[in-house]
Amino acid sequence: MHFYRVPLAVPYWNGATYRRILRSILLGAVVDGPDLHELRSRVIETLGVREAMLCASGSLALELALRSCDVRQGDEVVIPTFCCSAVVAPILAIGANPVLADMGEELNLTVDTVGAALTRRTKAVIVPHLFGNPADIAAIIELARDNNIRVIDDAAQALGATFLGQSLGSFGDAGILSFGNEKVCFGLGGGAVVSQNQNSSNEHASFDLALPLLLPTLRNLASTVVRRRWRRWTLPLLKLLSHEQPPDPEAPSGSYRKERLPNLNAAVARALLQSLRENIAARRVRVRAYGELLGNEQRIELIPHRTGSACLTQVVRVLKSRRTEDRAVEVIDALCNAGYEVRGSYVPIHRLSHCSICVWDNLAYAERVWADLIELPCEPDVSLDQVERIATIVKATISR
């Protein structure tokens, strides 16, 4: 029975979160209720947008954003090869073709990598801000406008982050947010499509979403609390019962239901938005600590966070002296053995067999660096003493 000192991606919940959960259940407001309106208003206020539509997941929000941008069957949509493969399913759902672009040194899309992937059939570009770190979306928007291409600002991992003083999610023709697993506001799931277009509310009204079901919503609550919020204590038992398996990058992303956001999920998301500023401030402190502790190590490259980053995690690249080395795996194993549940980062989409329908050409940088990347935790519940211990283990392992 192995209890982690720091489990992977525990949601940052406080007393207000649990009170809103209890209130929704006691009032019978699990499926429908006032928190939906409150959350929508708070999202509009937080991002400085004019319209917002809530839905059951970030994947569904992305599909709705694509539809609102008039992306149709046969169109091409540019996405980074280095990101969550769940971004592929919404593109396929509308019959469009995903086109993979390479990433820059900050692991995000750049204007150059996007430009290399454009064709006459390109209709939209999805710009994720990985690990809460802002991509240079302004330059990508300028390129897209010159080519009559729509831009979707994917702030699923960057809620609360800013770029050039403007909230991420509010750029481009549409934006999306997520309250799902391992996000800055990690709640019970859900997403939002946002826009600066006042007419988008009429467009969104045409999307016919099903009502969420009571029992699945309650089961999701129980699963999130047991498997994620209480992960430090429940993970050993779940592994013992074979209910917790390491994620398989080759497994296709799960399907998503085309339904509305349950009021219970909205209640949790509303509480998380109230503590968003405190959440991000704590994450930035931890990123600075990693920089002070690991920034001068010659065998490590810290992926920098831009000003305004939400600092979801701190990604480090473990440099190799020989091609046959797998130093990143050694570091991950050492941390896990010491009680810190960390992992490598994404397997590029072009390497996943279930994403072979995607189109790509030259993805040299992603191919070169992806296997050397590790995500270090920045959650507010991770103490600075634990950050120091993590850095000590990383330095000791790469020095062997």
Protein Blocks (a to p, Z undefined) as FASTA:
>chain_A
ZZdfbdghiacddfklmmmmmmmmmnopmmgcjklmmmmmmmmmmnopabdcddfbfklm
mmmmmmmnopaehiacdddfbdcfklmmmmmmnopacddddddfkopacfklmmmmpcfk
lmbdcdddehhiacdfklmmmmmmmnopacdddfklmghiaeehiaehjgcjbdcddfbe
hifblcebpaddddfbfklmmmmmmpccddddfklmmmmmmmmmmmmmmmmmmmmmmmmn
opaccddfklccdddddddddfklmmmmmmmmmmmmmmmmmmmmmmmmmmmmmmmpmkbc
cddddehiaolbacdddddfbfkbcfklmmmmmmmmnopacddddddfklpmklmmpccf
bdfkmmmmmmmpccddfbfklcfklmmmmmmmmmmmmmZZ
